[in-house]
Amino acid sequence: MSLFIAVYLAALFCYLFTRNSGNKLYRSLNKYLMATMYLVLAFVMFFRHYSFVSYQTLLMAALILAWFGDVFLVFDFSRGGDFFLAGNICFALYEQIVLVDNGYGFKDICWIWIVAGIMLIAFILACHFRPDLFRLGKMRWPMTFYLSSIFTHGITGLALMLMLPGTSYAMMGLGSLLFMISDMILTTYKFVLDNNIWLIRANSLTYFTGLLLIVLSTVR
């Protein structure tokens, strides 16, 4: 496992440079290596610890969709976003099932949707009152729909950290929170501050670290 993490982090370090190198082949190979690594480890842990007829299958579906998102995002932003949207829904649903399975009821977790809703409303208002700053154009509503999924996913991750501290689910929650942060950074990079190399590096760092933590949480 130490070797796996070392190789993954080395690949992530390289991706901070290949992402904006201008060489699409190197960028793709680098990204696909990391994506395949987290997915293969997830499959190994799933077949070692879980049954196919369990809600853990929902987590595997989310990771598979994230993998497809990584594959398509390199050459088709919209199609990659579709896979990530579906993956976010699976992640959020899985994590909320985990909370219920650990004894929490609707009244304990309803704040997740309230906070996610407030964040989404803030984004919609910002786009409405500052169209000069948020240059989304025809992507405004697709991005609004997508962000509703990632906000729910990320805030559910925060709930895991707060409500199940000291467990592997808290690690998963941190990974989900980083996933949300990475997409907020990517939105800023794509539609607010174009071609800021430090933003896209922060996006890559938070996203792939988040996915690593989500998968590593299944090891424990």
DOKELO-75267 format. One line per 2 residues: number of its first residue (from 1); their letters; for each residue x, y, z of N, C-alpha, C. Coordinates in nm, 2 decimals. Example, Ala and Ser with C-alpha at 12.3 -4.5 7.8 and 13.67 -1.06 7.14 Angstrom:
BEGIN
1 = AS = 1.32 -0.57 0.78 1.23 -0.45 0.78 1.32 -0.33 0.78; 1.28 -0.22 0.71 1.37 -0.11 0.71 1.29 0.00 0.79
***
This chain:
BEGIN
1 = MS = 0.08 -0.12 0.00 0.00 0.00 0.00 0.09 0.13 0.00; 0.20 0.12 0.07 0.29 0.24 0.08 0.34 0.26 -0.06
3 = LF = 0.38 0.16 -0.13 0.43 0.17 -0.27 0.32 0.23 -0.36; 0.20 0.18 -0.35 0.09 0.23 -0.43 0.07 0.38 -0.41
5 = IA = 0.07 0.42 -0.28 0.05 0.57 -0.25 0.17 0.65 -0.30; 0.29 0.60 -0.29 0.41 0.67 -0.34 0.40 0.69 -0.49
7 = VY = 0.36 0.58 -0.57 0.35 0.59 -0.71 0.24 0.69 -0.75; 0.13 0.68 -0.68 0.02 0.77 -0.71 0.05 0.92 -0.69
9 = LA = 0.12 0.94 -0.58 0.16 1.08 -0.55 0.26 1.13 -0.64; 0.35 1.04 -0.69 0.45 1.08 -0.78 0.39 1.12 -0.92
11 = AL = 0.29 1.04 -0.95 0.21 1.07 -1.08 0.14 1.20 -1.06; 0.08 1.22 -0.95 0.01 1.35 -0.92 0.10 1.47 -0.93
13 = FC = 0.22 1.45 -0.88 0.32 1.56 -0.89 0.36 1.59 -1.03; 0.37 1.48 -1.11 0.40 1.50 -1.26 0.28 1.57 -1.33
15 = YL = 0.16 1.53 -1.28 0.04 1.59 -1.35 0.03 1.74 -1.33; 0.08 1.79 -1.22 0.08 1.93 -1.20 0.15 2.01 -1.31
17 = FT = 0.24 1.94 -1.38 0.32 2.00 -1.49 0.27 1.96 -1.62; 0.23 1.83 -1.64 0.18 1.79 -1.77 0.04 1.84 -1.80
19 = RN = -0.04 1.88 -1.70 -0.17 1.93 -1.72 -0.17 2.05 -1.81; -0.07 2.14 -1.80 -0.06 2.26 -1.88 0.06 2.26 -1.97
21 = SG = 0.11 2.14 -2.00 0.23 2.13 -2.08 0.21 2.16 -2.23; 0.08 2.15 -2.27 0.06 2.16 -2.41 0.06 2.03 -2.49
23 = NK = 0.11 1.93 -2.42 0.13 1.79 -2.48 0.01 1.71 -2.43; -0.09 1.69 -2.52 -0.22 1.62 -2.48 -0.19 1.48 -2.45
25 = LY = -0.10 1.42 -2.52 -0.07 1.27 -2.50 -0.01 1.25 -2.36; 0.09 1.33 -2.32 0.15 1.31 -2.19 0.04 1.34 -2.08
27 = RS = -0.04 1.45 -2.10 -0.14 1.48 -2.00 -0.24 1.37 -1.99; -0.28 1.31 -2.10 -0.38 1.20 -2.10 -0.33 1.08 -2.03
29 = LN = -0.21 1.04 -2.06 -0.15 0.92 -2.01 -0.13 0.94 -1.86; -0.08 1.05 -1.82 -0.06 1.08 -1.68 -0.19 1.08 -1.60
31 = KY = -0.30 1.14 -1.65 -0.43 1.14 -1.59 -0.49 1.00 -1.58; -0.48 0.93 -1.69 -0.55 0.80 -1.70 -0.48 0.70 -1.61
33 = LM = -0.35 0.72 -1.59 -0.27 0.63 -1.49 -0.33 0.65 -1.35; -0.35 0.77 -1.30 -0.40 0.80 -1.17 -0.54 0.75 -1.16
35 = AT = -0.62 0.78 -1.26 -0.76 0.74 -1.25 -0.78 0.58 -1.25; -0.70 0.52 -1.33 -0.70 0.37 -1.33 -0.65 0.31 -1.20
37 = MY = -0.55 0.38 -1.14 -0.49 0.33 -1.01 -0.60 0.34 -0.90; -0.67 0.45 -0.89 -0.77 0.46 -0.78 -0.89 0.36 -0.81
39 = LV = -0.92 0.34 -0.93 -1.03 0.25 -0.96 -0.99 0.10 -0.94; -0.87 0.06 -0.98 -0.83 -0.07 -0.95 -0.82 -0.10 -0.80
41 = LA = -0.77 -0.01 -0.73 -0.76 -0.03 -0.58 -0.90 -0.04 -0.52; -0.99 0.04 -0.57 -1.13 0.03 -0.53 -1.19 -0.11 -0.56
43 = FV = -1.17 -0.16 -0.68 -1.22 -0.29 -0.71 -1.16 -0.40 -0.62; -1.03 -0.39 -0.59 -0.97 -0.49 -0.51 -1.03 -0.49 -0.37
45 = MF = -1.05 -0.37 -0.31 -1.10 -0.36 -0.18 -1.25 -0.40 -0.18; -1.32 -0.37 -0.28 -1.46 -0.41 -0.29 -1.48 -0.56 -0.28
47 = FR = -1.40 -0.63 -0.37 -1.42 -0.77 -0.38 -1.36 -0.84 -0.26; -1.27 -0.77 -0.19 -1.21 -0.83 -0.06 -1.30 -0.82 0.06
49 = HY = -1.37 -0.71 0.06 -1.45 -0.68 0.19 -1.60 -0.68 0.18; -1.65 -0.66 0.06 -1.80 -0.64 0.05 -1.87 -0.74 -0.04
51 = SF = -2.00 -0.74 -0.03 -2.08 -0.82 -0.12 -2.14 -0.74 -0.23; -2.16 -0.80 -0.34 -2.21 -0.72 -0.46 -2.36 -0.67 -0.43
53 = VS = -2.43 -0.75 -0.35 -2.57 -0.72 -0.31 -2.57 -0.64 -0.18; -2.50 -0.52 -0.18 -2.50 -0.44 -0.07 -2.49 -0.29 -0.12
55 = YQ = -2.52 -0.20 -0.03 -2.51 -0.06 -0.07 -2.37 -0.01 -0.11; -2.27 -0.09 -0.07 -2.13 -0.06 -0.11 -2.12 -0.06 -0.26
57 = TL = -2.20 -0.13 -0.33 -2.20 -0.13 -0.48 -2.22 0.01 -0.53; -2.30 0.09 -0.46 -2.33 0.23 -0.50 -2.20 0.31 -0.50
59 = LM = -2.11 0.29 -0.40 -1.98 0.35 -0.40 -1.90 0.32 -0.52; -1.90 0.19 -0.56 -1.82 0.14 -0.68 -1.88 0.21 -0.80
61 = AA = -2.01 0.22 -0.81 -2.07 0.29 -0.93 -2.02 0.43 -0.94; -2.02 0.50 -0.82 -1.97 0.64 -0.82 -1.83 0.65 -0.87
63 = LI = -1.74 0.56 -0.82 -1.60 0.56 -0.86 -1.58 0.53 -1.01; -1.66 0.43 -1.06 -1.66 0.40 -1.20 -1.70 0.52 -1.29
65 = LA = -1.80 0.59 -1.24 -1.85 0.71 -1.31 -1.74 0.82 -1.31; -1.67 0.83 -1.19 -1.57 0.93 -1.18 -1.46 0.90 -1.28
67 = WF = -1.43 0.77 -1.29 -1.32 0.72 -1.39 -1.36 0.76 -1.53; -1.48 0.74 -1.57 -1.53 0.78 -1.70 -1.53 0.93 -1.72
69 = GD = -1.56 1.00 -1.61 -1.55 1.15 -1.62 -1.41 1.19 -1.64; -1.31 1.13 -1.58 -1.17 1.16 -1.60 -1.13 1.13 -1.74
71 = VF = -1.18 1.02 -1.80 -1.14 0.98 -1.94 -1.20 1.08 -2.04; -1.32 1.12 -2.02 -1.39 1.21 -2.12 -1.35 1.35 -2.10
73 = LV = -1.32 1.40 -1.98 -1.30 1.54 -1.96 -1.18 1.59 -2.04; -1.09 1.51 -2.07 -0.97 1.55 -2.14 -1.00 1.61 -2.28
75 = FD = -1.10 1.55 -2.34 -1.14 1.60 -2.48 -1.28 1.64 -2.50; -1.37 1.62 -2.39 -1.51 1.67 -2.40 -1.55 1.71 -2.27
77 = FS = -1.55 1.84 -2.24 -1.58 1.89 -2.11 -1.73 1.86 -2.07; -1.82 1.87 -2.16 -1.96 1.85 -2.13 -1.99 1.70 -2.10
79 = RG = -1.94 1.61 -2.18 -1.96 1.47 -2.16 -1.89 1.42 -2.03; -1.77 1.47 -2.00 -1.71 1.44 -1.88 -1.79 1.49 -1.76
81 = GD = -1.84 1.61 -1.77 -1.93 1.66 -1.66 -2.05 1.58 -1.64; -2.11 1.52 -1.75 -2.22 1.43 -1.73 -2.19 1.31 -1.64
83 = FF = -2.08 1.25 -1.67 -2.04 1.14 -1.58 -2.01 1.18 -1.44; -1.95 1.29 -1.42 -1.92 1.34 -1.29 -2.05 1.37 -1.21
85 = LA = -2.15 1.43 -1.28 -2.27 1.46 -1.22 -2.34 1.34 -1.17; -2.35 1.23 -1.25 -2.40 1.10 -1.21 -2.32 1.05 -1.09
87 = GN = -2.19 1.06 -1.10 -2.11 1.01 -0.99 -2.13 1.08 -0.86; -2.15 1.21 -0.87 -2.17 1.29 -0.75 -2.30 1.25 -0.68
89 = IC = -2.41 1.22 -0.76 -2.53 1.17 -0.71 -2.51 1.04 -0.63; -2.44 0.95 -0.69 -2.41 0.82 -0.63 -2.33 0.84 -0.50
91 = FA = -2.23 0.92 -0.51 -2.14 0.95 -0.39 -2.23 1.00 -0.27; -2.31 1.10 -0.30 -2.39 1.17 -0.20 -2.50 1.07 -0.14
93 = LY = -2.56 0.99 -0.23 -2.66 0.89 -0.19 -2.59 0.79 -0.10; -2.48 0.74 -0.14 -2.41 0.64 -0.06 -2.37 0.69 0.07
95 = EQ = -2.31 0.81 0.08 -2.27 0.86 0.21 -2.39 0.90 0.30; -2.50 0.93 0.24 -2.62 0.96 0.33 -2.67 0.82 0.38
97 = IV = -2.67 0.72 0.30 -2.70 0.59 0.35 -2.61 0.54 0.46; -2.48 0.57 0.45 -2.39 0.54 0.56 -2.43 0.61 0.69
99 = LV = -2.47 0.74 0.68 -2.52 0.81 0.80 -2.64 0.75 0.86; -2.74 0.71 0.77 -2.86 0.65 0.82 -2.82 0.51 0.89
101 = DN = -2.73 0.44 0.82 -2.69 0.31 0.87 -2.62 0.32 1.01; -2.57 0.43 1.03 -2.50 0.45 1.16 -2.59 0.52 1.27
103 = GY = -2.72 0.52 1.24 -2.81 0.56 1.34 -2.87 0.70 1.33; -2.83 0.78 1.22 -2.88 0.91 1.21 -3.01 0.92 1.12
105 = GF = -3.11 1.00 1.16 -3.23 1.01 1.09 -3.24 1.13 1.01; -3.35 1.15 0.94 -3.37 1.27 0.85 -3.34 1.40 0.92
107 = KD = -3.40 1.41 1.04 -3.38 1.54 1.12 -3.23 1.57 1.15; -3.15 1.47 1.15 -3.01 1.48 1.18 -2.93 1.53 1.06
109 = IC = -2.98 1.49 0.94 -2.90 1.52 0.82 -2.96 1.61 0.72; -3.08 1.67 0.76 -3.15 1.76 0.67 -3.07 1.88 0.64
111 = WI = -2.98 1.92 0.74 -2.90 2.04 0.72 -2.81 2.03 0.60; -2.78 1.91 0.56 -2.69 1.89 0.44 -2.75 1.96 0.32
113 = WI = -2.88 1.93 0.29 -2.95 1.98 0.18 -2.97 2.13 0.19; -2.99 2.18 0.32 -3.01 2.32 0.34 -2.88 2.40 0.31
115 = VA = -2.77 2.35 0.36 -2.64 2.42 0.33 -2.61 2.41 0.18; -2.63 2.29 0.12 -2.60 2.28 -0.03 -2.69 2.37 -0.11
117 = GI = -2.82 2.39 -0.06 -2.91 2.48 -0.13 -2.87 2.62 -0.12; -2.83 2.66 0.00 -2.78 2.80 0.02 -2.66 2.83 -0.07
119 = ML = -2.57 2.73 -0.08 -2.45 2.75 -0.17 -2.50 2.77 -0.32; -2.59 2.69 -0.36 -2.64 2.69 -0.49 -2.71 2.82 -0.52
121 = IA = -2.79 2.87 -0.43 -2.86 3.00 -0.44 -2.76 3.11 -0.45; -2.66 3.11 -0.37 -2.55 3.21 -0.38 -2.49 3.21 -0.51
123 = FI = -2.46 3.09 -0.57 -2.40 3.09 -0.71 -2.50 3.14 -0.81; -2.63 3.11 -0.80 -2.72 3.16 -0.90 -2.73 3.31 -0.89
125 = LA = -2.74 3.37 -0.77 -2.75 3.51 -0.75 -2.62 3.58 -0.80; -2.50 3.52 -0.78 -2.38 3.58 -0.83 -2.38 3.58 -0.98
127 = CH = -2.42 3.48 -1.04 -2.43 3.48 -1.19 -2.53 3.58 -1.24; -2.64 3.60 -1.17 -2.74 3.70 -1.22 -2.69 3.84 -1.20
129 = FR = -2.63 3.87 -1.09 -2.59 4.01 -1.06 -2.46 4.05 -1.11; -2.37 3.95 -1.14 -2.24 3.98 -1.19 -2.21 3.89 -1.32
131 = PD = -2.29 3.91 -1.42 -2.26 3.83 -1.55 -2.13 3.86 -1.61; -2.08 3.98 -1.58 -1.94 4.02 -1.63 -1.83 3.94 -1.56
133 = LF = -1.86 3.90 -1.44 -1.75 3.82 -1.37 -1.77 3.67 -1.39; -1.89 3.62 -1.39 -1.91 3.48 -1.41 -1.96 3.46 -1.56
135 = RL = -1.86 3.44 -1.65 -1.88 3.43 -1.79 -1.92 3.29 -1.84; -2.04 3.24 -1.80 -2.08 3.11 -1.83 -2.15 3.09 -1.96
137 = GK = -2.22 3.20 -2.01 -2.29 3.19 -2.13 -2.39 3.08 -2.13; -2.39 3.00 -2.24 -2.49 2.89 -2.25 -2.46 2.78 -2.15
139 = MR = -2.35 2.78 -2.08 -2.32 2.68 -1.98 -2.37 2.71 -1.84; -2.44 2.83 -1.83 -2.49 2.87 -1.70 -2.58 2.77 -1.63
141 = WP = -2.68 2.72 -1.70 -2.77 2.63 -1.63 -2.72 2.49 -1.62; -2.64 2.44 -1.72 -2.58 2.31 -1.70 -2.48 2.31 -1.58
143 = MT = -2.41 2.42 -1.57 -2.32 2.43 -1.45 -2.40 2.44 -1.32; -2.51 2.51 -1.32 -2.59 2.52 -1.20 -2.64 2.38 -1.16
145 = FY = -2.69 2.31 -1.26 -2.73 2.17 -1.23 -2.62 2.08 -1.18; -2.50 2.10 -1.24 -2.39 2.02 -1.19 -2.35 2.05 -1.05
147 = LS = -2.34 2.19 -1.03 -2.29 2.23 -0.90 -2.39 2.19 -0.79; -2.52 2.17 -0.82 -2.61 2.12 -0.72 -2.57 1.98 -0.67
149 = SI = -2.52 1.90 -0.76 -2.48 1.77 -0.73 -2.35 1.77 -0.65; -2.25 1.85 -0.69 -2.12 1.85 -0.62 -2.13 1.92 -0.48
151 = FT = -2.22 2.02 -0.47 -2.24 2.08 -0.34 -2.30 1.98 -0.24; -2.40 1.90 -0.29 -2.46 1.80 -0.20 -2.36 1.69 -0.16
153 = HG = -2.28 1.65 -0.26 -2.18 1.55 -0.24 -2.08 1.60 -0.13; -2.02 1.72 -0.15 -1.92 1.78 -0.07 -1.97 1.80 0.08
155 = IT = -2.09 1.86 0.09 -2.15 1.88 0.22 -2.18 1.75 0.29; -2.22 1.65 0.22 -2.24 1.52 0.28 -2.11 1.47 0.33
157 = GL = -2.00 1.49 0.26 -1.87 1.45 0.31 -1.84 1.52 0.44; -1.87 1.65 0.44 -1.85 1.73 0.57 -1.93 1.67 0.68
159 = AL = -2.05 1.62 0.65 -2.13 1.56 0.76 -2.07 1.43 0.81; -2.01 1.35 0.72 -1.93 1.23 0.76 -1.82 1.27 0.86
161 = ML = -1.75 1.37 0.83 -1.64 1.42 0.91 -1.69 1.46 1.05; -1.80 1.53 1.05 -1.85 1.58 1.18 -1.93 1.48 1.26
163 = ML = -2.00 1.39 1.19 -2.09 1.30 1.26 -2.03 1.16 1.29; -1.92 1.12 1.21 -1.85 0.99 1.23 -1.70 1.01 1.24
165 = PG = -1.66 1.10 1.34 -1.52 1.13 1.36 -1.44 1.00 1.40; -1.32 0.99 1.36 -1.24 0.88 1.40 -1.26 0.75 1.33
167 = TS = -1.35 0.75 1.23 -1.37 0.63 1.15 -1.32 0.65 1.01; -1.32 0.54 0.93 -1.27 0.55 0.79 -1.37 0.64 0.71
169 = YA = -1.49 0.65 0.76 -1.59 0.73 0.68 -1.55 0.88 0.69; -1.48 0.92 0.80 -1.44 1.06 0.81 -1.33 1.09 0.71
171 = MM = -1.25 0.99 0.68 -1.15 1.01 0.57 -1.22 1.02 0.44; -1.32 0.94 0.42 -1.40 0.95 0.29 -1.47 1.09 0.28
173 = GL = -1.52 1.14 0.40 -1.58 1.27 0.40 -1.48 1.38 0.36; -1.36 1.37 0.41 -1.25 1.47 0.37 -1.23 1.46 0.22
175 = GS = -1.22 1.34 0.17 -1.20 1.32 0.03 -1.31 1.39 -0.05; -1.44 1.37 -0.01 -1.55 1.43 -0.08 -1.55 1.58 -0.07
177 = LL = -1.51 1.63 0.05 -1.50 1.78 0.06 -1.40 1.83 -0.03; -1.28 1.77 -0.04 -1.18 1.81 -0.14 -1.23 1.80 -0.28
179 = FM = -1.31 1.70 -0.31 -1.37 1.68 -0.45 -1.45 1.81 -0.48; -1.53 1.85 -0.38 -1.62 1.97 -0.40 -1.53 2.09 -0.42
181 = IS = -1.43 2.11 -0.34 -1.34 2.23 -0.35 -1.27 2.23 -0.49; -1.23 2.11 -0.54 -1.16 2.10 -0.67 -1.26 2.15 -0.78
183 = DM = -1.39 2.12 -0.77 -1.48 2.16 -0.87 -1.51 2.31 -0.86; -1.51 2.36 -0.74 -1.53 2.51 -0.73 -1.41 2.58 -0.79
185 = IL = -1.29 2.52 -0.77 -1.17 2.58 -0.83 -1.18 2.57 -0.98; -1.22 2.46 -1.03 -1.23 2.44 -1.18 -1.33 2.53 -1.24
187 = TT = -1.44 2.56 -1.17 -1.54 2.65 -1.22 -1.48 2.79 -1.23; -1.41 2.83 -1.13 -1.34 2.96 -1.13 -1.24 2.97 -1.24
189 = YK = -1.16 2.86 -1.26 -1.06 2.85 -1.37 -1.13 2.87 -1.51; -1.24 2.79 -1.53 -1.30 2.79 -1.66 -1.38 2.91 -1.70
191 = FV = -1.44 2.97 -1.60 -1.54 3.08 -1.63 -1.52 3.21 -1.56; -1.42 3.22 -1.48 -1.39 3.35 -1.41 -1.25 3.40 -1.44
193 = LD = -1.15 3.32 -1.40 -1.01 3.36 -1.42 -0.94 3.26 -1.52; -0.95 3.29 -1.65 -0.90 3.20 -1.75 -0.75 3.18 -1.74
195 = NN = -0.71 3.06 -1.76 -0.57 3.02 -1.78 -0.48 3.06 -1.67; -0.53 3.05 -1.55 -0.45 3.07 -1.43 -0.38 2.93 -1.39
197 = IW = -0.25 2.92 -1.41 -0.19 2.79 -1.39 -0.20 2.74 -1.25; -0.20 2.83 -1.15 -0.20 2.79 -1.01 -0.34 2.74 -0.97
199 = LI = -0.44 2.79 -1.03 -0.58 2.74 -1.01 -0.59 2.60 -1.06; -0.55 2.58 -1.18 -0.56 2.44 -1.24 -0.48 2.34 -1.16
201 = RA = -0.36 2.38 -1.11 -0.28 2.29 -1.03 -0.35 2.26 -0.90; -0.41 2.37 -0.84 -0.49 2.35 -0.72 -0.61 2.25 -0.74
203 = NS = -0.67 2.27 -0.86 -0.78 2.18 -0.89 -0.73 2.03 -0.90; -0.62 2.01 -0.97 -0.57 1.87 -0.98 -0.53 1.82 -0.85
205 = LT = -0.47 1.90 -0.77 -0.42 1.85 -0.64 -0.53 1.81 -0.54; -0.63 1.90 -0.54 -0.75 1.87 -0.44 -0.83 1.75 -0.50
207 = YF = -0.85 1.74 -0.63 -0.94 1.64 -0.69 -0.87 1.50 -0.67; -0.75 1.48 -0.71 -0.69 1.35 -0.71 -0.65 1.31 -0.57
209 = TG = -0.62 1.41 -0.48 -0.60 1.37 -0.34 -0.74 1.33 -0.28; -0.84 1.40 -0.31 -0.97 1.36 -0.26 -1.01 1.22 -0.30
211 = LL = -0.99 1.19 -0.43 -1.03 1.05 -0.48 -0.94 0.95 -0.41; -0.81 0.98 -0.39 -0.73 0.88 -0.32 -0.78 0.86 -0.17
213 = LI = -0.82 0.96 -0.10 -0.87 0.95 0.03 -1.00 0.87 0.04; -1.09 0.89 -0.06 -1.21 0.81 -0.07 -1.18 0.67 -0.08
215 = VL = -1.09 0.63 -0.17 -1.06 0.49 -0.20 -0.99 0.43 -0.08; -0.89 0.51 -0.02 -0.81 0.45 0.09 -0.90 0.43 0.21
217 = ST = -1.01 0.50 0.22 -1.11 0.48 0.34 -1.17 0.34 0.33; -1.18 0.28 0.21 -1.23 0.15 0.20 -1.13 0.04 0.25
219 = VR = -1.00 0.08 0.25 -0.90 -0.02 0.30 -0.92 -0.05 0.45; -0.95 0.06 0.52 -0.97 0.04 0.67 -1.10 -0.02 0.70
***
